[in-house]
Amino acid sequence: MRIGVDVMGGDNAPDAILAGALDAACHLSENDTLVLVGDAAVIRSSVDTHEYRSRIEIVHTTEVVAMDEPPVEAVRAKQDSSITVLARLASHKVDNPLDAIVSAGSTGAQVTAAQMYMRRLQHVHRPGIAVIVPTLAGNVILIDVGANIEPKPHHLAQYGVMGAVLSELATGVQNPRVALMNIGGEEQKGTAEIKQASRMLREDADVNFVGSVEGRDVFNGVADVIITDGVVGNVTLKLAEGLAEGLFRRIAHEVAAIDSELAQRFQPIVKKIYADHDYHEYGGAPLLGVNGVCMISHGSSQPRTITNAILKARQYVDSGVNAAISARLGEMAKREQAA
């Protein structure tokens, strides 16, 4: 398997990205190849002395897409940027294409480059970023969290199918419950687009659609997959991250104020709970619907974030998620044409 990594993307690039990639090389098989894309001089200084350098290839690039650049314009103008070259190497038009790619760079640029070069899977209208959210009731797939800020009803309906496939194959949930994020659980609430998407999902016998849910329902176990637009999804994700971090700090502070000895005993428990909800442990979020595996990592990724993202990307390739998505959406399209 060939896995590509954007060494230049992210707030802590290139050092943290390179360190994480090199650590991942130790966990890959001898038949896997890690393709590091970026400034060759920076990469080679670390790779040349690495124990598993035989598993590593270097692709030199001269440009970097900054986080604040307009995504479409940047990808088109910077043809030799690490993000653009990485997506081009994953295109099925090149010889020996990459099976998966990982980047902590600009999310917008990654989505743009992936659609431009990797293209979409058959029957997919718009790709969506799917995040696995850990809760006490189990893992919840939240889709979309930033790729599509103005989805049409059929985009949302497809996200339900894609999220269900990911839930089945990546988290092992049988017949996952699919819900649509709304301002209330009542059918008459929401925009015209949400209402139409709800009808489409309810009419699909292959989707276990349980109706609309509110934001608080993300964490209470009423659904395994929750569909939303990219703005609401991204805000929900970032709010949850900030709230979790703030709560853990507050709990630790209050316990320490009561009893320092109790705080020491309580600290391992807090660390374990925090680790279960730490995005570094999950590595990244797959951009579902593109013809390949594209893992989008957090801009503030640390070495272990990238290591985990690479290993997760490998798992997604092996899981057959893309083939299952194409098959399910193909069946959905046939039903729509027959209706």
C-alpha positions in Angstrom: 0.0 0.0 0.0 1.2 3.5 -0.8 0.3 6.3 1.7 1.2 9.9 1.0 1.8 12.6 3.6 1.8 16.4 3.3 4.9 17.2 5.3 4.4 21.0 4.9 0.7 21.3 6.0 -0.3 22.2 9.5 0.5 24.7 12.3 3.4 22.6 13.5 4.8 21.6 10.1 7.2 20.4 9.0 8.8 19.0 12.3 5.7 17.5 13.9 4.4 16.1 10.7 7.7 14.5 9.8 8.2 13.1 13.2 4.7 11.5 13.1 5.2 10.1 9.7 8.5 8.5 10.5 7.0 6.9 13.6 4.2 5.5 11.5 6.8 3.9 9.2 7.8 1.7 12.0 4.2 0.3 12.2 3.7 -0.3 8.5 4.4 -3.6 6.8 7.4 -4.2 4.6 5.1 -4.1 1.6 3.9 -0.6 2.4 5.5 2.6 1.2 5.3 6.0 2.8 5.5 8.9 0.3 6.5 12.1 2.0 5.7 15.2 0.0 7.3 18.6 0.7 10.7 20.2 0.9 13.1 17.4 0.0 16.1 18.9 1.9 14.1 19.1 5.1 12.7 15.6 4.7 15.9 13.9 3.7 17.8 15.1 6.7 15.6 13.0 8.9 14.9 10.1 6.5 18.5 9.2 5.6 19.3 7.9 9.1 15.9 6.3 9.7 15.7 2.6 10.5 12.9 2.0 7.9 14.1 4.4 5.2 13.6 1.7 2.6 9.9 2.1 3.1 10.0 5.8 2.4 9.9 7.8 -0.8 10.4 11.6 -1.1 8.6 13.9 -3.5 10.0 17.4 -3.6 7.7 20.4 -3.8 8.5 24.1 -3.8 5.2 25.7 -2.6 2.9 25.6 0.4 -0.8 26.5 0.7 -1.3 28.8 3.7 -4.2 28.3 6.0 -5.7 31.7 5.2 -5.5 31.4 1.4 -8.6 31.1 -0.7 -8.7 27.3 -1.3 -9.8 27.1 -4.9 -7.5 29.9 -6.1 -4.5 28.5 -4.1 -4.8 25.0 -5.5 -5.1 26.3 -9.1 -2.3 28.8 -8.7 0.1 26.7 -6.7 0.5 23.6 -8.8 3.7 22.6 -7.0 2.3 22.9 -3.5 2.4 19.9 -1.2 -1.4 19.7 -1.0 -1.9 19.8 -4.8 0.9 17.4 -5.6 -0.3 15.0 -3.0 -3.8 14.9 -4.4 -2.4 14.6 -8.0 -0.3 11.6 -6.9 -3.5 9.9 -5.6 -5.2 10.4 -9.0 -5.9 7.2 -10.9 -4.5 8.9 -14.0 -1.0 8.5 -12.8 1.1 5.3 -12.7 1.2 3.6 -9.3 -1.1 6.1 -7.6 -1.2 6.6 -3.8 -3.9 4.5 -2.0 -4.4 7.1 0.7 -3.3 10.6 1.6 -2.9 12.5 4.9 -2.6 16.3 5.5 -3.0 18.7 8.4 -3.0 21.7 6.0 -5.9 23.9 4.8 -9.1 21.9 4.9 -10.6 23.9 2.1 -7.6 23.3 -0.1 -7.6 19.6 0.7 -11.2 19.2 -0.3 -10.7 21.3 -3.4 -7.6 19.3 -4.5 -9.1 15.9 -3.7 -12.2 16.7 -5.9 -10.1 18.2 -8.6 -7.6 15.3 -9.0 -8.9 12.3 -7.1 -12.4 13.0 -8.4 -15.6 11.7 -6.8 -16.8 8.1 -6.5 -19.4 7.0 -8.9 -22.9 8.3 -7.8 -21.5 10.7 -5.2 -22.7 14.3 -5.7 -20.6 16.1 -3.0 -18.0 14.6 -0.6 -18.4 15.2 3.1 -16.0 15.1 6.0 -17.0 12.5 8.6 -15.8 12.7 12.2 -16.1 9.9 14.8 -17.3 11.5 18.0 -16.8 9.4 21.1 -19.7 9.4 23.6 -20.7 7.3 26.7 -23.3 5.6 24.4 -20.7 4.7 21.8 -19.1 6.3 18.8 -21.2 8.7 16.6 -20.4 9.6 13.0 -21.0 13.3 12.4 -21.1 14.3 8.7 -20.4 16.9 7.3 -18.0 19.0 9.4 -16.7 21.5 6.8 -16.6 20.3 3.2 -20.0 21.5 2.1 -21.5 24.6 3.7 -24.6 24.8 1.5 -25.7 21.2 0.9 -28.8 20.4 -1.2 -31.3 17.8 0.1 -29.8 15.0 -2.0 -26.3 15.8 -0.6 -27.7 15.4 2.9 -29.4 12.2 2.0 -26.2 10.8 0.5 -24.3 11.8 3.7 -26.8 9.5 5.6 -25.8 6.6 3.3 -22.1 7.3 3.5 -22.1 7.8 7.2 -24.0 4.6 7.7 -21.5 2.7 5.6 -18.6 4.2 7.7 -20.4 3.3 10.9 -20.9 -0.3 9.8 -17.3 -0.9 8.5 -15.2 1.4 10.7 -17.0 1.1 14.1 -18.8 -2.2 13.7 -22.3 -0.9 14.3 -25.0 -3.1 12.7 -27.9 -1.3 11.1 -26.8 2.1 12.3 -29.4 4.7 13.3 -29.3 7.7 11.1 -30.6 11.1 12.2 -30.7 14.6 10.7 -29.6 17.6 12.8 -32.4 20.1 13.1 -33.8 22.8 15.5 -36.1 20.2 17.0 -37.3 16.7 16.6 -40.7 17.6 15.1 -41.1 16.9 11.4 -42.5 20.3 10.6 -39.4 22.1 11.9 -36.4 23.2 9.8 -35.7 24.6 6.4 -37.2 23.4 3.2 -33.9 21.6 2.4 -33.9 19.7 5.7 -37.6 18.7 5.3 -36.9 17.4 1.8 -33.8 15.5 2.9 -35.8 14.0 5.7 -38.4 12.7 3.2 -35.7 11.2 1.0 -34.1 9.4 3.9 -37.4 8.1 5.3 -38.3 6.7 1.8 -35.0 4.8 1.6 -35.7 1.4 3.0 -31.9 0.7 3.3 -31.4 3.5 5.7 -32.4 3.1 9.4 -33.6 6.7 9.6 -34.8 7.8 13.0 -35.8 11.4 12.2 -34.5 14.8 13.3 -32.4 15.4 16.4 -31.1 18.5 18.2 -27.5 19.4 19.0 -27.6 18.0 22.5 -28.6 14.6 21.1 -25.2 14.1 19.6 -24.0 12.8 23.0 -27.0 11.0 24.4 -27.0 7.9 22.2 -30.2 8.4 20.1 -28.3 7.9 16.8 -25.1 6.4 15.4 -24.9 8.8 12.4 -25.9 12.4 12.5 -26.1 14.4 9.3 -25.7 18.2 9.0 -24.2 20.9 6.8 -20.6 21.9 7.0 -21.1 25.0 9.0 -23.2 23.5 11.8 -21.0 20.4 11.8 -17.8 22.3 12.1 -19.1 24.6 14.8 -20.5 21.6 16.7 -17.2 19.8 16.5 -15.1 22.8 17.6 -17.5 23.7 20.4 -17.4 20.1 21.7 -13.6 20.2 21.7 -13.4 23.4 23.6 -16.1 22.5 26.0 -14.4 19.1 26.8 -11.1 20.7 27.4 -12.6 23.4 29.6 -14.6 20.9 31.7 -11.6 18.7 32.3 -9.5 21.7 33.5 -12.4 22.9 35.7 -12.9 19.5 37.3 -9.2 19.1 38.0 -9.0 22.6 39.5 -12.0 22.1 41.8 -10.8 18.7 43.0 -7.3 20.1 43.7 -8.9 23.0 45.7 -10.8 20.5 47.9 -8.1 18.0 48.5 -4.6 17.7 47.0 -4.3 14.0 47.8 -7.7 13.3 46.2 -6.6 15.3 43.2 -3.6 13.0 42.7 -5.8 9.9 42.9 -8.3 11.5 40.5 -5.7 12.6 37.9 -5.4 9.2 36.2 -9.2 9.0 35.7 -9.3 12.5 34.2 -6.4 11.6 31.9 -8.1 8.4 30.7 -11.4 10.2 30.0 -9.6 13.0 28.2 -7.6 10.5 26.1 -10.9 8.9 25.0 -12.1 12.3 23.7 -8.7 13.5 22.4 -8.7 14.1 18.6 -5.0 13.3 18.5 -5.9 9.7 19.2 -8.2 9.6 16.1 -5.7 11.1 13.8 -8.0 12.7 11.3 -11.4 12.6 9.5 -11.9 10.9 6.2 -13.3 12.9 3.3 -16.0 10.5 2.2 -17.1 10.3 -1.4 -13.7 10.9 -3.1 -12.1 8.2 -5.2 -9.5 7.2 -2.7 -8.8 7.7 1.0 -8.2 11.3 2.0 -7.6 11.9 5.7 -7.9 15.4 6.9 -6.0 16.0 10.2 -6.4 18.9 12.7 -4.4 22.0 11.9 -2.7 21.8 15.3 -1.7 18.1 14.8 1.1 16.7 16.9 3.4 13.8 15.8 1.1 11.2 17.3 -1.9 12.8 15.5 -0.2 12.1 12.2 1.0 8.7 13.2 -2.6 7.7 14.0 -4.0 9.4 10.9 -1.6 7.3 8.7 -2.6 4.1 10.5 -6.3 4.9 10.2 -5.9 5.7 6.5 -4.5 2.2 6.0 -7.4 0.7 7.9 -9.9 2.6 5.7 -8.3 1.3 2.5 -8.5 -2.2 3.8 -12.1 -1.8 5.0 -13.5 -1.4 1.6 -15.5 1.7 2.6 -15.4 3.3 -0.9 -16.7 0.2 -2.7 -19.5 -0.1 -0.3 -20.4 3.6 -0.6 -20.5 3.3 -4.4 -22.7 0.2 -4.3 -25.2 1.7 -1.8 -25.5 5.0 -3.7 -25.9 3.1 -6.9 -28.9 1.3 -5.5 -30.2 4.6 -4.2 -29.9 6.1 -7.7 -31.8 3.2 -9.3 -34.7 3.6 -6.9 -34.8 7.3 -7.6 -34.9 6.7 -11.4 -37.6 4.1 -11.0 -39.8 6.3 -8.8 
